[in-house]
Amino acid sequence: MRIPQSLSGDGRLYLHDLTVGQRFTTRSHTLTKEEIVAFARLYDPQGFHLDEAEAENSLFEGLAASGWHTAAISMRLLVESGPRLAGGLVGTSGELSWPRPTRPGDTLHVETEVLEIRPSQSKPDRGIVAVRNLTLKQNGDVAQSFAVRLLVPQKP
Amino acid sequence: MRIPQSLSGDGRLYLHDLTVGQRFTTRSHTLTKEEIVAFARLYDPQGFHLDEAEAENSLFEGLAASGWHTAAISMRLLVESGPRLAGGLVGTSGELSWPRPTRPGDTLHVETEVLEIRPSQSKPDRGIVAVRNLTLKQNGDVAQSFAVRLLVPQKP
């Protein structure tokens, strides 16, 4: 269990509870083909996310989850079992990449590392925390990397 | 209608059909509160995406869609009415930001601009096209910016 005890009493982490290099790990989630197709129907209806035969003849060379599906699952894992930040997980911007496709049967979890902590100049009640969230497969391959700036409150 | 005729016969755009500065515009989609809450329940179950009263007391100061919901809707708009690229819309990485929250009742559409076109050195059958996708609200405010590198096939 790598999530530190909060010093803040309510179990949530404020800006001063975070340190550069701190790491967090979520639980994991295994994707089914049905889940991949259902997400794609709603948000990314392209053949390589919907149909195995079409996917074979695409750049993906096989059925692949929408990158946004990988992103959405990563978010759910973080909300449910990632760092318990005071104020919640609120990202403003970041660098997103999908080095390889997520496939049916892949088991994903997210590892977070704190990269930088910066109190806000203009708003003394908060700071910006840069973290890297890596969404990893069962074999350690990176399915998604999101280096994101989060808004984190100062302890009142 | 700003989508150019393809020179390629099948109505799909190959690498040589694209030019820097080219623009595309999607149709629009209006979000309901119910949609925002349903997406959040599945992928981003935080109070400020689920409950109006909780949202009032959060950094968002009112119910806000998950950024991943804005991203997913933007993708659907692009797939259904954005640039009809040969090979589909396949992004590999990019810079993502949410300058302001998406709210219930907001009407979103996506405007795409081609920023850079680069044939692949290692794989002569494709190239990398950098585009900026801006997800805009009814009043022109930017809900999301995604500057993304897309894989686009060369004409066979």
Interface residues (C-beta under 8 A of the other chain):
Chain A: L42 Y43 D44 P45 Q46 G47 F48 S58 L59 F60 S66 G67 W68 A71 A72 I73 M75 R76 V79 E80 G87 G88 L89 V90 G91 T92 S93 G94 E95 L96 S97 W98 R126 L151 P153
Chain B: L42 Y43 D44 P45 Q46 G47 F48 S58 L59 F60 S66 G67 W68 A71 A72 I73 M75 R76 V79 E80 G87 G88 L89 V90 G91 T92 S93 G94 E95 L96 S97 W98 R126 L151 P153
